[in-house]
Structure formats: structure tokens, C-alpha cells
Amino acid sequence: MRGGKREGAGRNPAPEHLKKVPYNTKLPQWLRDWLTGPEREESGPVMIERALCRMYKLKPPAKRETANVM
């Protein structure tokens, strides 16, 4: 069998509460250039997420907390 979707192939989807969402922000040109440089082994978003988690001692939630919004 070649190509196409196969049962069991690919990565399992992330839990809903851990899925990534787009968030646009402005950065200085030099920082954007550094984050997107070809010499980076990790992507910019991964580096930003890890740096914020380290700096502010954040941990991903075990399960999404639902807010009561009326």
C-alpha cells in the first residue's frame, strides 16, 4: 500500500485542552530574525513556550477547567 491515510498511521491528536492556537504578537525585528533563523534546532513557538514555562514556573493543565460563562 502506498500513500493515503492508513489506520493507525500518524501522530495521535493532542488532547483538546493542550491544542495550540494562533496568537499574533509584535516582536523586535532582531528577535524575530533570531527565532526564525535556520541555525535554530527548535521552532520559535516551541522555544517561546519552553522559556515562558521555565521563567514563570508554568505547567500545562492536567485537564481543562471550564468557566461558567453566561
Buried (B, 14 or more C-beta within 10 A) or exposed (E): EEEEEEEEEEEEEEEEEEEEEEEEEEEEEEEEEBBEEEEEEEEBEEBBBEEEEEEEEEEEEEEEEEEEEE
